[in-house]
Each structure stands twice: as C-alpha cells, then as structure tokens.
Amino acid sequence: MTVARDGTRIVLIGMMGAGKTTVGMAISHLTGWPYIDNDEIVEQLSGMPTRDLLQQRGEAAMREAEFAAVDKVLAMETPVVAGAAAGVVLNDEVSARLHAGAFVVYLRATVETLVARVQGTYRPWLGADPEEAMRKLYEGREAKYEALADLIVDVDGGVPDQVAKHILEAARFGTS
C-alpha cells in the first residue's frame, strides 16, 4: 500500500494519558476530518472493549488486535486522524508500515503528567502503583516513539487546540 506522506492521514502515538484522543478530537474539530480511536477499532475487530479483550484473551490477543487496528487505519479513506495504541512501537513491522503510510505525531509527556492524567481512570496496565507501572511501560519506548515520529510535540501543560494547530501547521494544513 502506498500512501503519500502529505499529512492527510495523521496518526497520534504516545503513552496512555498523552492526550491522543483529546488532541485527535481537536484536530477533527478544526478540520472536519473524522477521528477514530484505537480502542474503537479494537472493539470493532474483536467484538469487545480493549480492557475485556486483555482480561479474557490476554496480552497477545490484545496486541494482535492493536496491530490490526493500525492496518485498518492505513486502509481508511483520507483525510483521517487516528490514535494508535501505546504499544504499537513494540512491533517493528507494524511501526514501519505506520511510518510509511501516515504523518506520525508523537505526543510526548513526562511520566508525572501521564500518571496525573490517568488517575481515576480504569487502566488495567497500571495496577496498584500507577507511577511505577507507567515508568516500566515507558522504559525503552521513548526512543521507539521518537524514531517512528515525523513530529514530536511536548504536551505537558499544552492546550489541546494549540497542540492540534501546531500539528496541522507542521503537516502543512492551516486551520482557517
């Protein structure tokens, strides 16, 4: 599949809590492009929410569904904005397809910001010590996110609409 890397397919990557859904929806609002979240696609593909898939079928099944979700996004009609699973960078082949087929934006945040943003939400990965779990999940992924991204945006304290406008400008799409 050959897709022009012109920003008509924007995929947001980063850790849980980085703001992929919030920023993706802001881009959608500014452009009128559809936004699709990884969890929505995983549920379409597996017939159950991500957390249920993880609990009932295990991590391997969930990862396979997340990787299949990337391929579904890459096959969608453009323009489109999507959020990818945080673990997409764990598979080099999937990452390569994503890089070739989309304008990839890494929403980078500190562990402290990520933990604050996910407090009070149901995230099966975090267990009893969200900060320690987040540090372990993030370990080794930052370099992979950076290598995959066409654009890196630091989102600590960022306003979603401003982050969205910055992404659109970097992808050469104005917001007027």
PAMINU-198653 format. One record per residue: x, y, z of N, C-alpha, C, O, CB in turn; residue number from 1; residue in three letters. Coordinates in Angstrom, 3 decimals. Glycine has a CB too. Layout:
REM residues N
       npx       npy       npz      capx      capy      capz       cpx       cpy       cpz       opx       opy       opz      cbpx      cbpy      cbpz  num  residu
         X         Y         Z         X         Y         Z         X         Y         Z         X         Y         Z         X         Y         Z  NUM     ALA
...
//
This chain:
REM residues 176
       npx       npy       npz      capx      capy      capz       cpx       cpy       cpz       opx       opy       opz      cbpx      cbpy      cbpz  num  residu
     0.852    -1.174     0.000     0.000     0.000     0.000     0.894     1.232     0.000     1.787     1.348     0.840    -0.968     0.001     1.224    1     MET
     0.670     2.134    -0.913     1.450     3.360    -0.990     0.548     4.532    -0.650    -0.504     4.728    -1.259     2.084     3.537    -2.395    2     THR
     0.973     5.295     0.317     0.202     6.460     0.744     1.144     7.642     0.763     2.231     7.567     1.336    -0.465     6.240     2.146    3     VAL
     0.742     8.716     0.149     1.563     9.922     0.162     1.717    10.404     1.597     0.740    10.462     2.344     0.941    11.033    -0.730    4     ALA
     2.931    10.747     1.982     3.189    11.232     3.338     2.964    12.739     3.357     3.886    13.515     3.609     4.642    10.872     3.807    5     ARG
     1.731    13.138     3.087     1.424    14.558     2.985     0.568    15.061     4.143     0.096    16.198     4.118     0.723    14.835     1.681    6     ASP
     0.368    14.234     5.144    -0.394    14.686     6.302    -1.882    14.441     6.198    -2.621    14.820     7.106    -0.161    16.125     6.516    7     GLY
    -2.352    13.823     5.129    -3.786    13.568     5.028    -4.215    12.418     5.922    -5.408    12.222     6.156    -4.167    13.272     3.590    8     THR
    -3.264    11.667     6.415    -3.522    10.608     7.388    -2.602    10.898     8.564    -1.410    10.594     8.526    -3.275     9.151     6.781    9     ARG
    -3.164    11.486     9.600    -2.387    11.820    10.783    -2.664    10.771    11.849    -3.818    10.526    12.203    -2.724    13.251    11.300   10     ILE
    -1.603    10.154    12.359    -1.743     9.162    13.420    -0.953     9.643    14.633     0.235     9.953    14.545    -1.250     7.751    12.949   11     VAL
    -1.642     9.695    15.756    -1.056    10.136    17.014    -0.581     8.932    17.805    -1.315     7.959    17.982    -2.067    10.959    17.834   12     LEU
     0.660     9.008    18.282     1.226     7.939    19.099     1.697     8.531    20.422     1.860     9.744    20.550     2.400     7.224    18.358   13     ILE
     1.911     7.664    21.398     2.397     8.080    22.703     1.802     7.195    23.770     0.979     6.321    23.496     2.064     9.550    22.975   14     GLY
     2.229     7.436    24.979     1.772     6.639    26.115     0.324     6.966    26.461    -0.202     8.010    26.074     2.672     6.875    27.332   15     MET
    -0.313     6.049    27.202    -1.656     6.331    27.699    -1.586     7.583    28.562    -0.684     7.736    29.387    -2.236     5.119    28.507   16     MET
    -2.539     8.464    28.362    -2.554     9.718    29.102    -1.868    10.863    28.376    -1.895    11.998    28.854    -1.908     9.522    30.427   17     GLY
    -1.254    10.590    27.231    -0.556    11.646    26.490    -1.527    12.618    25.828    -1.159    13.749    25.510     0.353    11.032    25.434   18     ALA
    -2.766    12.177    25.621    -3.760    13.065    25.023    -4.111    12.733    23.588    -4.609    13.593    22.861    -3.277    14.457    25.086   19     GLY
    -3.862    11.500    23.164    -4.130    11.130    21.774    -5.594    11.372    21.397    -5.881    11.950    20.349    -3.768     9.661    21.541   20     LYS
    -6.503    10.936    22.243    -7.926    11.116    21.947    -8.313    12.587    21.983    -9.004    13.067    21.084    -8.784    10.327    22.938   21     THR
    -7.881    13.298    22.999    -8.235    14.705    23.146    -7.687    15.542    21.995    -8.409    16.354    21.415    -7.715    15.242    24.475   22     THR
    -6.419    15.347    21.665    -5.807    16.102    20.570    -6.392    15.653    19.235    -6.631    16.480    18.355    -4.269    15.925    20.572   23     VAL
    -6.621    14.370    19.079    -7.223    13.870    17.842    -8.593    14.475    17.599    -8.924    14.842    16.471    -7.333    12.357    17.883   24     GLY
    -9.390    14.580    18.656   -10.708    15.193    18.523   -10.593    16.689    18.228   -11.426    17.243    17.511   -11.531    14.968    19.797   25     MET
    -9.566    17.345    18.775    -9.350    18.768    18.490    -8.974    18.960    17.017    -9.450    19.896    16.374    -8.240    19.348    19.412   26     ALA
    -8.128    18.084    16.484    -7.780    18.162    15.062    -9.031    17.941    14.219    -9.259    18.647    13.236    -6.686    17.118    14.698   27     ILE
    -9.828    16.971    14.604   -11.070    16.688    13.893   -11.997    17.903    13.890   -12.597    18.243    12.871   -11.778    15.488    14.522   28     SER
   -12.099    18.542    15.040   -12.954    19.728    15.158   -12.450    20.860    14.252   -13.242    21.546    13.607   -13.007    20.206    16.626   29     HIS
   -11.142    21.042    14.213   -10.568    22.128    13.417   -10.649    21.873    11.910   -10.749    22.817    11.126    -9.125    22.341    13.813   30     LEU
   -10.607    20.612    11.508   -10.532    20.280    10.078   -11.824    19.701     9.498   -12.066    19.783     8.294    -9.421    19.303     9.855   31     THR
   -12.640    19.121    10.362   -13.811    18.398     9.875   -13.493    16.974     9.458   -14.376    16.247     9.002   -14.421    19.133     8.718   32     GLY
   -12.240    16.569     9.609   -11.838    15.206     9.276   -12.343    14.254    10.355   -12.449    14.652    11.515   -10.294    15.101     9.128   33     TRP
   -12.654    13.028    10.010   -13.064    12.070    11.032   -11.889    11.696    11.940   -10.743    11.616    11.499   -13.648    10.811    10.376   34     PRO
   -12.202    11.472    13.212   -11.214    10.972    14.163   -11.652     9.575    14.584   -12.821     9.346    14.894   -11.068    11.927    15.406   35     TYR
   -10.712     8.654    14.591   -11.010     7.308    15.072    -9.946     6.910    16.090    -8.746     7.084    15.878   -11.068     6.282    13.893   36     ILE
   -10.431     6.377    17.187    -9.562     5.995    18.293    -9.220     4.510    18.198   -10.037     3.705    17.751   -10.232     6.313    19.648   37     ASP
    -8.031     4.162    18.612    -7.593     2.769    18.619    -8.603     1.865    19.319    -8.938     0.797    18.806    -6.233     2.649    19.295   38     ASN
    -9.082     2.277    20.466    -9.998     1.418    21.226   -11.273     1.120    20.443   -11.820     0.022    20.547   -10.352     2.074    22.560   39     ASP
   -11.751     2.090    19.660   -12.941     1.863    18.829   -12.669     0.784    17.784   -13.492    -0.106    17.570   -13.379     3.173    18.139   40     GLU
   -11.517     0.871    17.143   -11.181    -0.108    16.102   -10.980    -1.486    16.714   -11.459    -2.483    16.174    -9.914     0.322    15.334   41     ILE
   -10.270    -1.547    17.845   -10.047    -2.834    18.508   -11.381    -3.475    18.862   -11.558    -4.680    18.686    -9.182    -2.657    19.778   42     VAL
   -12.312    -2.680    19.355   -13.622    -3.229    19.702   -14.356    -3.722    18.449   -15.007    -4.766    18.487   -14.471    -2.170    20.434   43     GLU
   -14.255    -2.980    17.340   -14.869    -3.434    16.087   -14.269    -4.761    15.631   -14.989    -5.657    15.189   -14.694    -2.374    14.988   44     GLN
   -12.951    -4.881    15.741   -12.260    -6.072    15.256   -12.455    -7.287    16.152   -12.561    -8.413    15.666   -10.797    -5.786    15.122   45     LEU
   -12.502    -7.056    17.468   -12.545    -8.181    18.408   -13.930    -8.457    18.980   -14.186    -9.534    19.519   -11.597    -7.927    19.533   46     SER
   -14.823    -7.471    18.858   -16.160    -7.641    19.418   -16.252    -7.337    20.893   -17.275    -7.599    21.524   -16.625    -9.022    19.186   47     GLY
   -15.173    -6.775    21.456   -15.206    -6.419    22.879   -14.257    -5.256    23.156   -13.297    -5.037    22.418   -14.830    -7.637    23.757   48     MET
   -14.538    -4.508    24.233   -13.636    -3.409    24.604   -12.220    -3.918    24.894   -12.020    -5.077    25.259   -14.186    -2.664    25.832   49     PRO
   -11.258    -3.029    24.723    -9.848    -3.382    24.921    -9.604    -4.019    26.280    -8.926    -5.043    26.365    -8.974    -2.151    24.772   50     THR
   -10.140    -3.437    27.335    -9.884    -3.974    28.677   -10.440    -5.383    28.821    -9.825    -6.219    29.482   -10.494    -3.060    29.746   51     ARG
   -11.608    -5.668    28.208   -12.178    -7.016    28.269   -11.341    -7.987    27.446   -11.124    -9.129    27.852   -13.636    -7.013    27.768   52     ASP
   -10.874    -7.531    26.289   -10.014    -8.358    25.450    -8.760    -8.751    26.215    -8.349    -9.910    26.185    -9.642    -7.620    24.152   53     LEU
    -8.158    -7.796    26.893    -6.961    -8.074    27.693    -7.265    -9.088    28.792    -6.517   -10.048    28.977    -6.411    -6.775    28.308   54     LEU
    -8.346    -8.881    29.514    -8.687    -9.768    30.634    -9.091   -11.164    30.172    -8.717   -12.157    30.797    -9.813    -9.162    31.453   55     GLN
    -9.848   -11.246    29.088   -10.399   -12.539    28.674    -9.481   -13.338    27.754    -9.453   -14.567    27.820   -11.710   -12.324    27.988   56     GLN
    -8.728   -12.648    26.895    -7.907   -13.359    25.915    -6.413   -13.142    26.090    -5.607   -13.831    25.464    -8.300   -12.944    24.540   57     ARG
    -6.033   -12.183    26.943    -4.628   -11.968    27.244    -3.964   -10.900    26.396    -4.531   -10.390    25.430    -3.896   -13.235    27.080   58     GLY
    -2.737   -10.580    26.794    -1.991    -9.501    26.153    -1.701    -9.778    24.687    -1.795    -8.868    23.863    -0.699    -9.267    26.884   59     GLU
    -1.349   -11.017    24.341    -1.004   -11.321    22.949    -2.186   -11.045    22.021    -2.003   -10.484    20.941    -0.558   -12.789    22.814   60     ALA
    -3.381   -11.428    22.425    -4.566   -11.190    21.596    -4.854    -9.700    21.483    -5.243    -9.211    20.422    -5.787   -11.921    22.176   61     ALA
    -4.659    -8.987    22.584    -4.895    -7.550    22.539    -3.891    -6.871    21.605    -4.267    -6.013    20.806    -4.809    -6.947    23.953   62     MET
    -2.628    -7.249    21.704    -1.604    -6.654    20.833    -1.914    -6.947    19.366    -1.793    -6.061    18.520    -0.197    -7.190    21.198   63     ARG
    -2.307    -8.164    19.061    -2.645    -8.504    17.673    -3.779    -7.623    17.162    -3.746    -7.159    16.022    -3.039    -9.990    17.558   64     GLU
    -4.783    -7.392    18.011    -5.901    -6.526    17.610    -5.421    -5.090    17.428    -5.860    -4.403    16.506    -7.038    -6.581    18.658   65     ALA
    -4.525    -4.630    18.298    -3.986    -3.268    18.155    -3.171    -3.127    16.874    -3.253    -2.104    16.195    -3.115    -2.904    19.369   66     GLU
    -2.395    -4.138    16.543    -1.605    -4.091    15.316    -2.523    -4.135    14.093    -2.273    -3.449    13.101    -0.594    -5.261    15.276   67     PHE
    -3.587    -4.942    14.163    -4.563    -4.990    13.067    -5.275    -3.641    12.936    -5.643    -3.234    11.834    -5.600    -6.127    13.302   68     ALA
    -5.466    -2.950    14.062    -6.102    -1.628    14.031    -5.255    -0.642    13.229    -5.803     0.202    12.519    -6.321    -1.097    15.466   69     ALA
    -3.944    -0.735    13.330    -3.061     0.139    12.540    -3.295    -0.111    11.058    -3.413     0.836    10.280    -1.563    -0.100    12.903   70     VAL
    -3.362    -1.368    10.667    -3.588    -1.679     9.251    -4.947    -1.171     8.784    -5.087    -0.728     7.644    -3.484    -3.191     9.012   71     ASP
    -5.941    -1.231     9.652    -7.263    -0.717     9.290    -7.202     0.797     9.068    -7.792     1.308     8.116    -8.299    -1.059    10.388   72     LYS
    -6.494     1.511     9.941    -6.337     2.960     9.786    -5.623     3.273     8.475    -6.002     4.202     7.762    -5.554     3.559    10.980   73     VAL
    -4.604     2.504     8.165    -3.838     2.740     6.941    -4.652     2.455     5.681    -4.311     2.936     4.600    -2.588     1.885     6.943   74     LEU
    -5.713     1.682     5.814    -6.573     1.376     4.670    -7.753     2.345     4.552    -8.489     2.297     3.567    -7.090    -0.049     4.779   75     ALA
    -7.940     3.211     5.532    -9.077     4.137     5.527    -8.904     5.223     4.485    -7.792     5.634     4.153    -9.258     4.767     6.901   76     MET
   -10.034     5.669     3.985   -10.053     6.798     3.065    -9.538     8.040     3.802    -9.836     8.240     4.980   -11.495     7.036     2.496   77     GLU
    -8.776     8.854     3.111    -8.248    10.071     3.713    -9.111    11.262     3.295    -9.810    11.189     2.284    -6.768    10.293     3.303   78     THR
    -9.073    12.329     4.039    -8.256    12.555     5.231    -8.865    11.884     6.459   -10.079    11.704     6.553    -8.089    14.053     5.483   79     PRO
    -7.996    11.521     7.392    -8.419    10.899     8.640    -7.368    11.179     9.710    -6.181    11.330     9.424    -8.635     9.366     8.459   80     VAL
    -7.841    11.242    10.933    -6.974    11.387    12.104    -7.253    10.189    12.995    -8.411     9.826    13.203    -7.223    12.758    12.869   81     VAL
    -6.195     9.570    13.525    -6.381     8.388    14.365    -5.401     8.391    15.518    -4.317     8.969    15.444    -6.220     7.112    13.544   82     ALA
    -5.808     7.738    16.574    -4.927     7.490    17.708    -4.529     6.034    17.690    -5.382     5.159    17.538    -5.605     7.864    19.051   83     GLY
    -3.243     5.758    17.843    -2.746     4.382    17.855    -2.492     3.938    19.294    -2.293     4.762    20.186    -1.450     4.256    17.010   84     ALA
    -2.504     2.646    19.499    -2.220     2.083    20.821    -0.801     2.444    21.244     0.100     2.548    20.412    -2.410     0.546    20.817   85     ALA
    -0.615     2.632    22.536     0.705     2.977    23.060     1.745     1.919    22.719     2.919     2.238    22.530     0.637     3.165    24.566   86     ALA
     1.317     0.659    22.641     2.244    -0.429    22.389     2.548    -0.705    20.932     3.237    -1.678    20.623     1.722    -1.639    22.990   87     GLY
     2.051     0.127    20.028     2.292    -0.104    18.600     3.782    -0.121    18.287     4.204    -0.780    17.338     1.595     0.970    17.758   88     VAL
     4.572     0.583    19.059     6.016     0.657    18.792     6.736    -0.638    19.170     7.932    -0.776    18.914     6.631     1.829    19.557   89     VAL
     6.034    -1.567    19.765     6.655    -2.832    20.166     6.833    -3.787    18.994     7.519    -4.800    19.124     5.826    -3.499    21.243   90     LEU
     6.227    -3.481    17.854     6.324    -4.331    16.675     6.969    -3.523    15.551     6.377    -2.573    15.040     4.918    -4.870    16.247   91     ASN
     8.174    -3.906    15.176     8.921    -3.155    14.166     8.241    -3.155    12.803     8.277    -2.142    12.105    10.311    -3.721    14.033   92     ASP
     7.625    -4.260    12.406     6.962    -4.326    11.098     5.749    -3.402    11.054     5.540    -2.687    10.074     6.536    -5.772    10.781   93     GLU
     4.956    -3.421    12.115     3.785    -2.548    12.179     4.232    -1.092    12.206     3.642    -0.244    11.536     2.920    -2.875    13.421   94     VAL
     5.273    -0.805    12.981     5.795     0.560    13.044     6.262     1.030    11.678     6.026     2.178    11.301     6.942     0.648    14.047   95     SER
     6.914     0.164    10.942     7.402     0.534     9.604     6.235     0.835     8.665     6.290     1.795     7.897     8.279    -0.597     9.014   96     ALA
     5.187     0.026     8.721     4.015     0.292     7.876     3.365     1.613     8.261     2.951     2.390     7.400     2.991    -0.855     7.989   97     ARG
     3.280     1.856     9.554     2.678     3.100    10.033     3.493     4.300     9.565     2.935     5.286     9.084     2.570     3.094    11.570   98     LEU
     4.793     4.214     9.706     5.665     5.315     9.287     5.555     5.584     7.791     5.597     6.735     7.356     7.114     5.009     9.650   99     HIS
     5.415     4.531     7.014     5.323     4.685     5.560     3.970     5.223     5.115     3.864     5.829     4.049     5.586     3.358     4.882  100     ALA
     2.928     5.006     5.927     1.592     5.328     5.473     0.891     6.484     6.144    -0.275     6.750     5.856     0.781     4.177     5.621  101     GLY
     1.583     7.183     7.042     0.908     8.264     7.772     1.912     9.326     8.203     3.121     9.098     8.246     0.161     7.709     9.004  102     ALA
     1.367    10.483     8.516     2.144    11.520     9.194     1.981    11.193    10.669     0.898    11.359    11.231     1.653    13.018     8.832  103     PHE
     3.052    10.731    11.294     3.003    10.204    12.661     3.467    11.274    13.637     4.541    11.854    13.478     3.876     8.930    12.798  104     VAL
     2.644    11.526    14.650     2.938    12.547    15.647     3.050    11.889    17.014     2.118    11.240    17.488     1.848    13.652    15.654  105     VAL
     4.206    12.070    17.634     4.439    11.554    18.986     4.067    12.639    19.982     4.699    13.695    20.024     5.928    11.102    19.178  106     TYR
     3.045    12.381    20.782     2.660    13.284    21.861     3.465    12.867    23.089     3.166    11.867    23.741     1.097    13.239    22.141  107     LEU
     4.485    13.652    23.384     5.422    13.310    24.450     5.050    14.037    25.732     4.791    15.240    25.731     6.863    13.655    24.039  108     ARG
     5.028    13.281    26.830     4.737    13.855    28.147     5.621    13.180    29.185     6.092    12.059    28.990     3.228    13.690    28.516  109     ALA
     5.835    13.877    30.280     6.601    13.281    31.373     5.757    12.208    32.058     4.530    12.208    31.958     7.048    14.366    32.395  110     THR
     6.424    11.305    32.747     5.712    10.262    33.491     4.774    10.894    34.512     3.664    10.406    34.724     6.709     9.312    34.195  111     VAL
     5.212    11.963    35.134     4.368    12.633    36.144     3.067    13.143    35.515     1.991    12.996    36.094     5.137    13.813    36.801  112     GLU
     3.174    13.736    34.339     1.978    14.212    33.644     1.076    13.045    33.266    -0.139    13.108    33.454     2.364    15.010    32.392  113     THR
     1.666    11.991    32.738     0.886    10.818    32.331     0.133    10.225    33.512    -1.053     9.911    33.405     1.798     9.758    31.708  114     LEU
     0.819    10.073    34.634     0.188     9.493    35.826    -0.952    10.384    36.311    -2.024     9.889    36.659     1.229     9.295    36.953  115     VAL
    -0.724    11.694    36.336    -1.779    12.618    36.778    -3.000    12.525    35.867    -4.135    12.600    36.338    -1.251    14.068    36.807  116     ALA
    -2.771    12.365    34.580    -3.889    12.321    33.632    -4.682    11.018    33.691    -5.872    11.011    33.378    -3.374    12.525    32.233  117     ARG
    -4.052     9.927    34.081    -4.780     8.651    34.110    -5.341     8.309    35.488    -6.045     7.311    35.642    -3.872     7.536    33.652  118     VAL
    -5.030     9.133    36.490    -5.583     8.898    37.823    -7.095     8.853    37.747    -7.720     9.713    37.125    -5.124     9.988    38.813  119     GLN
    -7.682     7.850    38.380    -9.131     7.746    38.426    -9.760     7.114    37.205   -10.982     6.977    37.149    -9.706     9.076    38.617  120     GLY
    -8.950     6.720    36.209    -9.493     6.040    35.035    -9.160     4.561    35.156    -8.235     4.183    35.875    -8.921     6.642    33.702  121     THR
    -9.900     3.743    34.463    -9.633     2.309    34.503    -8.596     1.974    33.435    -8.885     1.986    32.238   -10.942     1.485    34.288  122     TYR
    -7.394     1.677    33.889    -6.296     1.300    33.001    -5.681     0.017    33.566    -4.912     0.081    34.525    -5.217     2.459    32.876  123     ARG
    -6.002    -1.141    32.994    -5.563    -2.413    33.548    -4.057    -2.555    33.685    -3.582    -3.317    34.527    -6.073    -3.511    32.709  124     PRO
    -3.304    -1.836    32.874    -1.852    -1.942    32.916    -1.253    -1.361    34.188    -0.146    -1.742    34.569    -1.258    -1.255    31.723  125     TRP
    -1.948    -0.456    34.849    -1.330     0.335    35.905    -1.291    -0.326    37.274    -0.422     0.001    38.083    -2.040     1.610    36.021  126     LEU
    -2.192    -1.232    37.553    -2.167    -1.947    38.824    -2.241    -1.027    40.027    -2.844     0.044    39.969    -0.929    -2.779    38.912  127     GLY
    -1.615    -1.461    41.128    -1.707    -0.747    42.403    -0.785     0.470    42.475    -1.047     1.384    43.258    -1.384    -1.690    43.536  128     ALA
     0.280     0.506    41.685     1.239     1.617    41.717     1.359     2.214    40.311     2.266     1.861    39.558     2.639     1.139    42.239  129     ASP
     0.437     3.120    39.963     0.425     3.661    38.602     1.744     4.293    38.162     2.151     4.132    37.011    -0.657     4.676    38.487  130     PRO
     2.413     5.005    39.060     3.656     5.666    38.654     4.739     4.653    38.300     5.412     4.795    37.279     4.152     6.589    39.765  131     GLU
     4.910     3.646    39.126     5.920     2.624    38.842     5.574     1.859    37.568     6.445     1.587    36.742     6.048     1.650    40.027  132     GLU
     4.295     1.516    37.415     3.860     0.804    36.208     4.116     1.653    34.964     4.596     1.147    33.949     2.361     0.436    36.305  133     ALA
     3.796     2.937    35.046     3.993     3.829    33.899     5.477     3.939    33.557     5.847     3.926    32.383     3.406     5.229    34.192  134     MET
     6.327     4.048    34.579     7.773     4.120    34.323     8.265     2.861    33.609     9.066     2.944    32.678     8.547     4.314    35.646  135     ARG
     7.788     1.703    34.044     8.211     0.447    33.414     7.697     0.347    31.988     8.422    -0.095    31.097     7.722    -0.753    34.228  136     LYS
     6.444     0.757    31.761     5.886     0.721    30.411     6.634     1.675    29.474     6.863     1.359    28.306     4.395     1.079    30.445  137     LEU
     7.006     2.826    29.994     7.664     3.861    29.190     9.111     3.485    28.870     9.658     3.892    27.845     7.624     5.208    29.925  138     TYR
     9.719     2.705    29.760    11.124     2.328    29.619    11.370     1.651    28.275    10.732     0.651    27.948    11.551     1.401    30.765  139     GLU
    12.274     2.189    27.521    12.615     1.618    26.237    11.708     2.034    25.090    12.048     1.816    23.927    12.605     0.161    26.346  140     GLY
    10.555     2.632    25.396     9.631     3.031    24.326     9.923     4.425    23.792     9.651     4.699    22.623     8.203     2.974    24.826  141     ARG
    10.466     5.309    24.613    10.628     6.692    24.176    11.452     6.773    22.891    11.072     7.483    21.959    11.290     7.521    25.278  142     GLU
    12.561     6.062    22.833    13.395     6.090    21.626    12.631     5.537    20.422    12.810     6.017    19.303    14.690     5.282    21.848  143     ALA
    11.793     4.545    20.643    10.999     3.973    19.549     9.945     4.966    19.062     9.725     5.102    17.858    10.324     2.665    20.003  144     LYS
     9.289     5.664    20.007     8.321     6.695    19.615     9.016     7.782    18.791     8.508     8.204    17.752     7.643     7.316    20.868  145     TYR
    10.175     8.225    19.264    10.901     9.290    18.577    11.314     8.861    17.169    11.216     9.644    16.225    12.135     9.697    19.386  146     GLU
    11.779     7.612    17.031    12.206     7.123    15.723    11.035     6.994    14.746    11.203     7.202    13.545    12.902     5.778    15.874  147     ALA
     9.874     6.657    15.250     8.695     6.470    14.409     8.070     7.793    13.979     7.447     7.874    12.920     7.669     5.637    15.141  148     LEU
     8.233     8.820    14.791     7.507    10.078    14.579     8.094    10.954    13.485     9.309    11.065    13.319     7.472    10.854    15.851  149     ALA
     7.173    11.576    12.741     7.543    12.651    11.826     7.608    13.968    12.584     8.303    14.900    12.176     6.541    12.747    10.654  150     ASP
     6.875    14.034    13.694     6.802    15.239    14.513     6.684    14.818    15.971     5.926    13.908    16.305     5.598    16.146    14.089  151     LEU
     7.440    15.487    16.836     7.356    15.258    18.272     6.816    16.528    18.906     7.345    17.616    18.684     8.747    14.862    18.879  152     ILE
     5.754    16.384    19.699     5.143    17.531    20.360     5.124    17.270    21.855     4.537    16.290    22.313     3.707    17.798    19.822  153     VAL
     5.767    18.147    22.614     5.721    18.053    24.073     4.375    18.588    24.542     4.017    19.727    24.242     6.902    18.842    24.737  154     ASP
     3.630    17.767    25.279     2.255    18.120    25.626     2.051    18.429    27.100     0.923    18.689    27.518     1.343    17.013    25.231  155     VAL
     3.105    18.408    27.894     2.952    18.786    29.304     2.421    20.208    29.383     3.068    21.144    28.913     4.304    18.662    30.072  156     ASP
     1.264    20.367    29.967     0.684    21.696    30.116     0.135    22.282    28.836    -0.314    23.428    28.831     1.694    22.614    30.666  157     GLY
     0.158    21.531    27.754    -0.328    22.041    26.477    -1.845    22.097    26.422    -2.531    21.270    27.024     0.191    21.186    25.344  158     GLY
    -2.356    23.071    25.702    -3.787    23.213    25.469    -4.108    22.422    24.206    -3.478    22.645    23.172    -4.213    24.730    25.334  159     VAL
    -5.080    21.496    24.262    -5.342    20.630    23.103    -5.524    21.361    21.777    -4.981    20.919    20.765    -6.555    19.822    23.364  160     PRO
    -6.265    22.459    21.748    -6.454    23.182    20.487    -5.142    23.753    19.955    -4.915    23.758    18.745    -7.467    24.307    20.674  161     ASP
    -4.277    24.234    20.848    -2.985    24.761    20.415    -2.090    23.643    19.895    -1.388    23.813    18.898    -2.294    25.500    21.568  162     GLN
    -2.117    22.501    20.573    -1.341    21.343    20.112    -1.847    20.911    18.742    -1.052    20.628    17.846    -1.434    20.164    21.128  163     VAL
    -3.167    20.860    18.576    -3.764    20.472    17.290    -3.342    21.436    16.176    -2.978    20.999    15.085    -5.305    20.435    17.402  164     ALA
    -3.390    22.735    16.446    -2.990    23.727    15.435    -1.518    23.566    15.072    -1.153    23.666    13.900    -3.253    25.160    15.947  165     LYS
    -0.682    23.319    16.058     0.747    23.109    15.808     0.950    21.901    14.893     1.749    21.953    13.958     1.513    22.911    17.143  166     HIS
     0.236    20.831    15.161     0.354    19.614    14.336    -0.091    19.908    12.909     0.585    19.518    11.957    -0.493    18.453    14.934  167     ILE
    -1.207    20.585    12.756    -1.707    20.891    11.414    -0.760    21.796    10.648    -0.576    21.625     9.443    -3.073    21.539    11.499  168     LEU
    -0.161    22.753    11.333     0.826    23.616    10.676     2.045    22.812    10.253     2.565    23.005     9.154     1.247    24.764    11.608  169     GLU
     2.505    21.913    11.113     3.670    21.088    10.785     3.361    20.124     9.632     4.241    19.776     8.845     4.129    20.300    12.024  170     ALA
     2.102    19.705     9.551     1.690    18.801     8.468     1.267    19.594     7.228     0.802    19.018     6.244     0.530    17.889     8.935  171     ALA
     1.430    20.902     7.283     1.120    21.826     6.190    -0.371    21.974     5.910    -0.788    22.137     4.763     1.806    21.372     4.945  172     ARG
    -1.166    21.913     6.972    -2.592    22.149     6.831    -2.964    23.290     7.762    -2.816    23.168     8.978    -3.422    20.861     7.144  173     PHE
    -3.438    24.383     7.215    -3.859    25.515     8.021    -5.173    25.219     8.719    -5.834    24.228     8.407    -3.988    26.764     7.162  174     GLY
    -5.554    26.064     9.655    -6.780    25.853    10.409    -7.786    26.964    10.164    -8.730    27.111    10.941    -6.476    25.749    11.886  175     THR
    -7.616    27.742     9.119    -8.528    28.861     8.879    -9.825    28.418     8.264   -10.698    29.246     8.002    -7.881    29.881     7.996  176     SER
//
